Each structure stands twice: as C-alpha cells, then as structure tokens.
Amino acid sequence: VYDCGSRLWKLKGEALEATKKEFIDILKLLEGALGDKHFFGGDHFGFVDVAFIPFASWFLVYESHGNFKVEEVSPKLGAWVKRCRERESVSKSLPDPHKVLEFVNVVLKKKYGI
C-alpha cells in the first residue's frame, strides 16, 4: 500500500493515472479479503487490522494527490476504517490524517518544490 501510494504524490500525467489505477486495485483486493466482515479476522479486531490500520492515516494524502476517495472506490474498506477508528486504542494511537497530509505537503515543497 505505502509503496504504491507514495508514488501518487511523485508522479504526473499518465504515470500518475497508472499508479492511481494500481493503488485502487490494491484497495479492491483488500476489500475483497475483508468481504462483509466487520474486521479482517471476522467479528473481532485482530492481527491484520492492527497491521493495516496505520495506513488509513495516509489515505487522505493518497486521495488528495491521486484525486479519488477511498470510500467511493472501496466503500467496505472505508467503513472498516470508520469502525476501527471508533476503537479507543486505535483513535488514540493514529495521527490525524490532516496532519499527515500537511506533513507530506511540507516535505514535497522542501524536497521537490511542489
């Protein structure tokens, strides 16, 4: 997720569109694994959820630079993020997505002049 997602803010034109498609395909693959379950392991928050939920803090960055919405291209995954964020253990440990976006934009401006 991160490798492909991080290319979204580095590319333009056709390369960006190809990467966007690749990223959305990854989201759909993950959504397929989630299926209709509340969490990846079923009814309970588990190991895969713990491993994957930190990437949700970066979704706003990917959406902003890729010009799409996770909830639109992968609604079940978007709902999963909301369920996970309702957990106190998750909400207290993840950075605010807007702060992550701000950080990335500052880095891009310094490093690439974007």
PyMOL commands that set and color helices and strands:
alter all, ss='L'
color gray80, all
select helices_A, chain A and resi 2-7+13-34+47-66+70-73+75-85+88-91+97-112
alter helices_A, ss='H'
color red, helices_A
deselect
rebuild
show_as cartoon
